[in-house]
Amino acid sequence: MFWIICAVLVVVVAAAILAPLLRAQEGSASEPAAAFDLRVYRDQLREVDRDLERGVINAEDAGRLRTEIGRKVLEADRRLSAARPAGSGGKVVAAGAVLAVLLGGGVALYIAEGAPGADDQPISARFAEAERSYQNRPSQAEAEAQRSATPAPQLRPEDAELMQQLRDRVAEQPDPQGLELLAMQEMQIGNAVAARAAQEQLVALRGEAASSADLLRLVALMVDAADGVVTPEAEAVLARLIKIDPDQQQGHYFVGLLHLQNGRPDKAFEIWRRLLEREPSNPQWNTWIRPAIADLAWLAGQPDYVAPEAGDPLPGPSGDDIAAASEMSDEERQEFVAGMVSQLEARLAQQGGSPEEWARLISSLVIIGKTDHARAIRDEALQVFAASPDAVATIRAAAEQSGIDE
C-alpha cells in the first residue's frame, strides 16, 4: 500500500509539472496566424508584378504597393518570430531529467534511512506490540543488572567509616529509623541500588502502616536504580500507592511514564495532560511534563493540543515586600526573611516544587542559621527527585555552595 501511494503521488506530481510544457510543445506544432498572413502578403507581391506586366498598373503604383505590402510582410514576420516557442522540447527533457533525479534520490534516501521491508502497522498491531513490550519488561533485578555503570562514590575516610557503621547497625537491627536514615544516606552518595534495597526493607517492615510518602520514595528509588525503567515491581508499588492515596500526583506521573515506555503515548498523554491542566504552575510539571507535552500530544493523535500557560516557576517577594523590608530594623528584617522562608517551605511540602525552589530553600535556611534543618530539607529533596539526575545535581550543588555538603 505504501509503494502504491508513492507511485500515485509521483505520477500526479509529474503530470502537474510536465503538462504545461507538453501543451506548449503541442501548440508550437499548429500554424500561427502570422504565418498565414505572411503567405497572403507574398502572394500579393507576386500579383503586383503580374499586374505591372499586363499593364494594369503603372510603375509608380507598383512601387507604392510593394512598399505598403513590404511593411506588412515585416510586421507579420515579427509576429511569427514572437509566437514561435523557443526550445520547448528541451524544457520537457530538462523537467523530466530533474524529476528522475528527484525520484531516484528519494528512493535511495528511503532505502538508506527508512524501512522498505517493514509491514504495515495498523493501530491494532501497534497496540499488540505495546502489550508485548509491557509484558516483556525487565524485572527490577534484571534492570539493575543492566543499568549503566557508575563510578563508586569517593568518601572521606571518616565518612566511609560512618557509612559502614550505619550499614552494620541496620544489618544487625533493622529498625525503621535506621533503615530510613540508611536509604537517605545511600541515595545521597549515589548508591541507587543500595538505597532502593534499604527503602524496600523499610516498607516491608512497616507493612500496612507504610505511608504514601514511604511508597512514593520507594517507587522513585526503584526507577532510579533501574536506570529510569518502571519495572513490574515498581508498578506494583505504584498500584498500592494510588490505592491508599488516589490523589498522589507524582504517583500518576510515574504511571504516565510507564505507558510512555511501553508504546502507549495516548495513555501517557491523557495522564500527563490532566496533571498539567490541574496545576499549570506546578514547577515539577513545568520541569518534567511541559517540555514533552507537545511531542506527546502529536504521538497521541492530538497535534492541535495547546498546553495551559505556566505560572512563575520561582515566585518570590513582591516589590512592596522588598520596599517594606528595606525600612525594617535588623531584627524585624530577620523575622521577615524567616517568615518568607517558612511560606516557601510550607508550599513545597504541600504542593511540591522545582529543584531550583528546593535549592533556594536550602540556601535560605543556611542564611538564617538553620543549618541542621537545611540538611534535613536537602535529604528530603534528594528523595523527592531521586529519579531525576539533573534535579539531584541541582540540589547537591546548592548544598555544597551553602557549606552543608562538603
C-alpha positions in Angstrom: 0.0 0.0 0.0 2.8 2.4 0.8 4.5 1.9 -2.5 1.2 2.3 -4.4 0.5 5.6 -2.7 4.1 6.8 -3.5 3.7 5.8 -7.2 0.4 7.6 -7.5 1.9 10.7 -5.9 4.8 10.6 -8.3 2.5 10.3 -11.3 0.3 13.2 -10.1 3.3 15.5 -9.5 5.0 14.6 -12.8 1.8 15.3 -14.7 1.3 18.6 -13.0 4.9 19.7 -13.9 5.1 18.3 -17.5 1.5 19.1 -18.7 2.1 22.8 -19.3 5.3 22.1 -21.1 3.7 19.5 -23.3 0.8 21.8 -24.1 3.3 24.5 -25.2 5.1 22.0 -27.4 1.8 20.9 -29.0 0.8 24.5 -29.5 4.1 25.1 -31.4 3.1 22.3 -33.9 0.0 24.3 -35.1 0.4 27.1 -37.5 0.3 30.6 -36.1 -2.0 33.2 -37.7 1.1 35.3 -38.6 2.4 32.5 -40.9 -0.9 32.6 -42.9 -0.7 36.4 -43.2 2.9 36.2 -44.4 1.8 33.8 -47.3 -1.0 36.2 -48.2 1.3 39.2 -48.4 3.8 37.3 -50.5 1.0 36.3 -52.9 0.0 40.0 -53.1 3.6 41.0 -54.1 3.5 38.4 -56.9 0.1 39.7 -58.0 1.5 43.3 -58.2 4.3 42.1 -60.5 1.8 40.3 -62.8 -0.5 43.4 -63.0 2.6 45.6 -63.9 3.5 43.1 -66.7 -0.1 43.2 -68.1 -0.2 47.0 -67.9 -3.0 47.1 -65.4 -1.0 49.4 -63.2 1.9 51.7 -63.9 5.4 51.6 -62.3 4.7 54.3 -59.8 1.6 52.5 -58.4 3.5 49.2 -58.4 6.3 50.7 -56.3 3.9 52.2 -53.8 2.0 48.9 -53.5 5.3 47.0 -53.0 6.3 49.4 -50.2 3.0 49.1 -48.4 2.9 45.2 -48.7 6.6 45.0 -47.7 5.8 46.8 -44.4 3.0 44.2 -43.7 5.4 41.4 -44.6 7.9 42.7 -42.0 5.2 43.0 -39.3 3.9 39.5 -40.0 7.4 38.1 -39.8 8.0 39.8 -36.5 4.8 38.4 -35.1 5.7 35.0 -36.4 9.0 35.0 -34.6 7.4 36.2 -31.3 4.8 33.4 -31.5 7.3 30.6 -32.1 8.3 28.9 -28.7 12.0 28.6 -28.3 13.3 25.2 -27.2 10.0 23.8 -25.7 11.2 20.3 -26.4 14.4 21.0 -24.4 12.3 22.2 -21.5 10.3 19.0 -21.4 13.5 16.9 -21.4 15.1 19.0 -18.7 12.0 18.8 -16.5 11.9 15.1 -17.0 15.5 14.7 -16.0 15.0 16.8 -12.8 12.0 14.6 -11.9 14.0 11.4 -12.5 16.9 12.7 -10.3 14.5 13.7 -7.5 12.7 10.4 -7.7 15.9 8.3 -7.7 17.3 10.4 -4.8 14.1 10.0 -2.8 14.1 6.2 -3.3 17.8 5.9 -2.4 17.3 8.0 0.7 14.4 5.9 1.8 16.3 2.7 1.2 19.3 4.0 3.2 17.3 5.6 6.1 13.9 4.1 6.0 12.5 0.6 6.4 11.4 -0.5 3.0 10.7 -4.1 4.2 8.6 -3.1 7.1 5.0 -4.3 7.3 2.0 -2.0 7.6 1.3 -1.1 11.3 -2.4 -0.6 11.8 -3.5 0.6 15.2 -4.4 -2.9 16.4 -0.9 -4.2 15.6 0.7 -1.3 17.4 -1.4 -1.9 20.5 -0.5 -5.6 20.3 3.2 -4.7 20.1 2.9 -2.3 23.0 1.3 -5.1 25.0 4.2 -7.4 24.2 6.6 -4.7 25.3 4.7 -4.2 28.5 4.7 -7.9 29.3 8.4 -8.4 28.4 9.7 -5.6 30.6 12.8 -6.5 32.6 12.3 -7.2 36.2 13.8 -5.0 38.9 16.8 -7.3 39.3 17.4 -7.5 35.6 17.1 -3.8 35.1 19.5 -3.1 37.9 22.0 -5.6 36.5 21.8 -3.9 33.1 22.0 -0.3 34.4 24.8 1.9 33.3 27.9 1.5 35.3 28.5 4.3 37.7 31.8 5.0 39.5 32.0 4.1 43.2 31.4 7.1 45.4 34.5 8.7 46.8 34.1 9.4 50.5 36.4 10.8 53.1 37.8 8.0 55.3 35.8 9.2 58.3 32.6 9.4 56.2 33.2 5.9 54.8 33.7 4.6 58.3 30.4 6.2 59.5 28.5 4.7 56.5 29.9 1.3 57.2 28.9 1.6 60.9 25.4 2.6 59.8 25.1 -0.4 57.4 26.4 -2.8 60.1 24.0 -1.5 62.7 21.0 -1.7 60.3 22.0 -5.2 59.3 22.1 -6.3 62.9 19.0 -4.4 64.0 16.8 -3.3 61.0 14.6 -0.8 62.8 12.5 1.8 60.7 14.5 4.8 61.8 17.8 3.2 60.9 16.5 1.9 57.5 15.1 5.4 56.7 18.4 7.0 57.5 20.4 4.4 55.6 18.2 4.8 52.5 18.7 8.6 52.6 22.4 8.3 53.0 22.9 5.7 50.3 20.9 7.8 47.9 22.9 10.9 48.8 26.2 9.3 48.0 24.8 7.8 44.7 24.3 4.1 45.7 20.9 3.9 44.0 20.6 0.1 44.3 21.5 0.1 48.0 19.1 3.0 48.6 16.4 1.1 46.9 17.1 -2.1 49.0 17.0 -0.1 52.2 13.8 1.7 51.4 12.2 -1.6 50.2 13.1 -3.2 53.5 11.7 -0.2 55.4 8.3 -0.5 53.5 8.2 -4.3 54.2 9.0 -3.7 57.9 6.2 -1.1 58.2 3.8 -3.3 56.3 0.2 -1.9 56.0 1.3 1.1 58.1 3.7 2.3 55.3 2.7 5.8 54.3 2.2 7.2 50.8 5.4 9.1 51.2 7.2 5.8 52.0 5.8 4.2 48.9 6.4 7.2 46.6 10.0 7.3 47.8 10.4 3.6 47.1 9.0 4.0 43.6 11.4 6.8 42.8 14.3 4.8 44.1 13.3 1.7 42.1 13.0 3.7 38.9 16.4 5.4 39.6 18.0 2.0 40.4 16.5 0.5 37.2 18.1 3.3 35.1 14.7 5.0 34.5 12.6 1.9 33.8 9.3 1.4 35.5 9.6 -2.3 36.3 6.8 -4.7 37.2 7.8 -4.5 40.8 7.8 -0.7 40.7 4.3 -0.8 39.1 3.0 -3.0 41.9 4.2 -0.4 44.4 2.6 2.3 42.3 -0.7 0.4 42.4 -0.5 0.2 46.2 0.4 3.9 46.4 -2.5 5.1 44.3 -4.9 2.8 46.1 -4.2 4.4 49.5 -3.7 7.9 48.1 -5.6 8.2 44.8 -4.7 11.9 44.6 -1.0 11.3 44.7 0.1 13.4 41.7 3.7 12.2 41.5 2.4 8.6 41.5 0.2 9.4 38.5 3.3 10.9 36.8 5.1 7.6 37.1 2.0 5.7 35.7 2.2 8.0 32.6 5.9 7.3 32.3 5.1 3.6 32.4 2.7 3.9 29.5 5.2 6.0 27.5 7.9 3.5 27.9 5.7 0.7 26.6 4.4 2.2 23.4 1.2 3.9 24.6 1.7 7.6 24.2 -2.1 8.0 24.0 -2.5 6.9 27.6 0.6 8.8 28.8 -0.7 12.0 27.2 -4.1 11.8 28.9 -2.5 11.3 32.3 0.2 14.0 32.0 -2.3 16.4 30.4 -4.6 16.1 33.4 -1.7 16.8 35.8 -0.6 19.8 33.8 -4.0 21.3 33.4 -4.8 20.7 37.1 -1.7 22.5 38.3 -0.2 24.5 35.3 2.0 26.4 37.7 3.4 23.3 39.4 7.2 23.7 39.0 7.6 19.9 38.8 5.3 19.6 35.9 7.0 22.6 34.2 10.3 20.7 34.6 9.1 17.1 33.7 6.0 17.4 31.7 5.7 20.7 29.9 8.8 20.3 27.7 7.5 16.9 26.4 3.7 17.5 26.2 3.6 18.9 22.6 5.5 15.9 21.1 3.5 13.6 23.3 0.2 15.2 22.0 1.4 14.7 18.4 2.2 11.0 19.1 -1.2 10.6 20.7 -3.0 11.9 17.6 -3.8 15.4 19.0 -1.4 17.7 17.3 -3.6 20.8 17.9 -3.3 20.5 21.7 -2.2 23.7 23.4 -0.9 23.4 27.0 -2.1 25.9 29.6 0.2 28.8 30.3 2.7 28.2 33.1 2.9 30.4 36.1 6.0 31.9 37.6 8.3 28.9 38.4 10.2 30.8 41.1 7.7 33.1 42.9 9.3 35.4 45.4 8.6 38.5 47.4 6.8 41.3 45.6 8.2 44.8 45.1 6.1 46.0 48.1 7.7 43.3 50.3 11.2 44.3 49.3 10.4 48.0 49.9 9.0 47.2 53.3 12.0 45.1 54.3 14.4 48.0 53.5 12.7 50.1 56.2 12.9 47.4 58.9 15.4 47.0 61.7 17.8 44.1 61.6 15.7 42.1 63.9 12.5 42.8 62.0 14.2 42.0 58.7 15.4 38.7 60.1 11.9 37.8 61.2 10.5 38.9 57.8 13.0 36.7 55.9 12.3 33.8 58.3 8.6 34.2 57.5 9.2 34.2 53.7 11.3 31.0 54.1 8.6 29.4 56.2 6.0 30.2 53.5 8.2 28.7 50.8 8.8 25.5 52.9 5.1 25.1 53.6 4.2 25.5 49.9 6.9 22.9 48.9 5.6 20.5 51.5 2.0 20.9 50.3 2.3 21.4 46.6 5.9 20.3 45.7 8.2 22.5 43.6 11.0 22.6 41.2 14.6 21.6 42.0 15.5 25.3 41.9 13.0 26.1 44.6 14.2 23.4 46.9 17.8 24.6 46.3 16.7 28.1 47.2 15.0 26.9 50.4 18.3 25.1 51.4 20.3 28.2 50.8 17.8 30.4 52.7 17.7 28.1 55.7 21.5 28.3 55.9 21.4 32.1 55.7 19.0 32.4 58.7 21.1 30.0 60.7 19.1 26.8 60.4 21.9 24.6 59.2 20.6 21.3 60.6 17.1 22.0 59.1 18.7 22.8 55.8 20.4 19.4 55.8 17.1 17.7 56.5 15.5 19.6 53.6 18.4 18.6 51.4 17.8 14.9 52.2 14.1 15.2 51.6 14.7 17.0 48.3 17.1 14.2 47.2 14.4 11.7 47.9 11.7 13.6 46.0 14.0 14.0 42.9 15.7 10.6 43.2 14.5 9.7 39.6 16.0 12.8 38.1 19.8 13.0 37.9 19.7 16.7 36.8 17.5 17.7 39.7 19.7 15.8 42.1 22.7 17.6 40.8 20.9 21.0 41.3 20.1 20.1 45.0 23.6 18.9 45.7 25.2 22.0 44.1 23.1 24.2 46.4 24.1 22.2 49.4 27.7 22.4 48.5 27.6 26.2 47.9 25.8 26.6 51.3 28.6 24.6 53.1 26.4 21.7 54.3 27.6 19.2 51.8 31.3 19.5 51.7 
